[in-house]
């Protein structure tokens, strides 16, 4: 795993200016098949008739799991540096921004 991290740190990528500005998203819709995960990142704002997808990412299941692990690690690091991220209680609605899966107590 250490070699993999070293290779990633030395990775050089091209970042076009139109991509570098990013896309704001407060809603993620995730679907999957046996061979792909599809992540649609959308913006849902007051006054908009419906959420607008700003970016779609399609990846293999192995890469989706690696993304999950990387996000978990980065959220942990963020909370170590800046404090716990608090998710306020949300009213039940059809399309909750970044709705978290319910866990069994």
Number of C-alpha atoms within 10 A of each C-alpha: 6 7 8 8 10 10 11 10 9 8 8 8 6 7 9 8 8 8 9 9 9 10 13 13 19 14 19 19 16 14 11 13 9 7 9 15 19 17 17 18 22 22 18 18 12 7 6 9 8 11 16 15 17 13 15 14 10 15 16 15 16 12 13 16 13 12 13 12 12 12 12 12 11 12 14 14 12 13 11 10 9 8 10 11 10 6 7 6 6 9 7 8 8 7 12 15 17 14 15 8 6 6 5 4 3
